[in-house]
């Protein structure tokens, strides 16, 4: 049997106080239904009391995230017409032992709620529903296109893309006559492919836009054997341990291809450099609540002794006209002696874009399009090899920090535009050297 903790004593105190003062009860005790089999911890209660549209619970492992999310979904199942949706990234995640669907069965079996196995939905006597779903692929979000929910919950939010999360807001609406709050709720640990956008949305922008983050740690969950679970977490690597044990959103997991210490930062680059500027066209205008990709132009040079220098990085999120002006201005600053390359998108649109820039924007410059092949990681691997050998250096500039952050996180980070542009510039420099070498060999063999 668990020994009562400070959290349990505090909750008991507030319960007694709330019973004696009805007005206070509405403020400190969340709405609960008989389908929730145990009392929330103080952190869970704080989460359940929220009436704002958007909130995130969690941080550290063992803080009672899944229970908090399931409780929140069940708060209004006694209201006719209420509909709730709980999501995991894959069906396998949803059906794991002690995961959301398994936990709901444990809570609801033996009650008057009925399970609809075909639709993965619990139906309540009130007519309310609790549905379980998943978004394994980006297009899966359209499965809910004709649905309406008053509650949508994402379990392990950092496993989802931001576009999936934001699209589900279109399904969040209240039907006429249903007197319940409209809520988007999520639970998550740090880490995962969505780490950066979740951190930005809730921890950086959250207060400005009314998005609430309720942190919870292992010590906040009196129902778990904290000592044994802590011992298990101590077996993890230091970064993952900081994320799961401490709920540390600043702990970053390296993608493995690049390390920041590989790149020497120099104050001056050699004068004799052959240079290229490579553009990765992946931008859209920045708007509130979005984290779009960037258009990035990387200026790189190679010295006669085979060292590569990243000299400048230009980035923009803007309208097509703003992007065009930046590219034209950058070419003027670089000079006509710098070759300009641009990644060419597949299909006719890519051909038209390259033709437009050649004729209208960069006439008079050595400009070409580049059709890429292979995955992003495959294209970045040769650059990674040279960086590890100490052959890639950075010219000191204000862009260095963001550049190194992105390379170190790749391919797990939220963005890879600087990686793509740098790998492209490197490929153009190496490819030109290789073509020149082949040409010299061919001339020697021909006796020229």
Order of alpha helices (4+ residues) and beta strands (2+ residues): alpha-alpha-alpha-beta-alpha-beta-alpha-alpha-beta-beta-beta-beta-alpha-beta-alpha-alpha-beta-alpha-alpha-beta-beta-beta-beta-alpha-beta-alpha-beta-alpha-beta-alpha-alpha
